[in-house]
Amino acid sequence: MVTTLTKAQNQQISDDDPVHAYEQMIEDFDYSEQQMILNAHMSVDEFENTDYYRLIEIMNAKPRDKRPKTLWELADSMDTSERR
């Protein structure tokens, strides 16, 4: 039986070896912490005292022009491009 846990890129964790799966999850979290320390210049204490889920939301934020468009925005942009 395979249980899907929240992980990047829809990776699945097998119940066949829960110890290995747990070790992999810890390693993934440690790697995320390492990247935030190196790239975001956070201290270990800052990272570990930060709300993890909010941090993920912040790191996944996209600029306005990269966000999905609503149907009305798409229609408006198509009208504008046809007028040119």
GISULNOR-V463714 format. One record per residue. N is the residue number from 0. RES is the residue in three letters. OMEGA is omega in whole degrees, 0 to 359 (* if undefined). Layout:
N	RES	OMEGA
N	RES	OMEGA
//
This chain:
0	MET	181
1	VAL	178
2	THR	179
3	THR	175
4	LEU	180
5	THR	179
6	LYS	178
7	ALA	174
8	GLN	175
9	ASN	177
10	GLN	180
11	GLN	179
12	ILE	183
13	SER	175
14	ASP	182
15	ASP	180
16	ASP	185
17	PRO	179
18	VAL	178
19	HIS	179
20	ALA	178
21	TYR	179
22	GLU	179
23	GLN	178
24	MET	179
25	ILE	179
26	GLU	177
27	ASP	179
28	PHE	179
29	ASP	179
30	TYR	177
31	SER	179
32	GLU	179
33	GLN	181
34	GLN	179
35	MET	179
36	ILE	182
37	LEU	188
38	ASN	181
39	ALA	177
40	HIS	176
41	MET	173
42	SER	178
43	VAL	180
44	ASP	179
45	GLU	181
46	PHE	185
47	GLU	177
48	ASN	180
49	THR	174
50	ASP	187
51	TYR	184
52	TYR	176
53	ARG	178
54	LEU	178
55	ILE	177
56	GLU	180
57	ILE	183
58	MET	179
59	ASN	181
60	ALA	181
61	LYS	175
62	PRO	186
63	ARG	183
64	ASP	179
65	LYS	181
66	ARG	176
67	PRO	180
68	LYS	172
69	THR	179
70	LEU	181
71	TRP	178
72	GLU	178
73	LEU	180
74	ALA	179
75	ASP	180
76	SER	178
77	MET	177
78	ASP	180
79	THR	181
80	SER	179
81	GLU	181
82	ARG	183
83	ARG	*
//
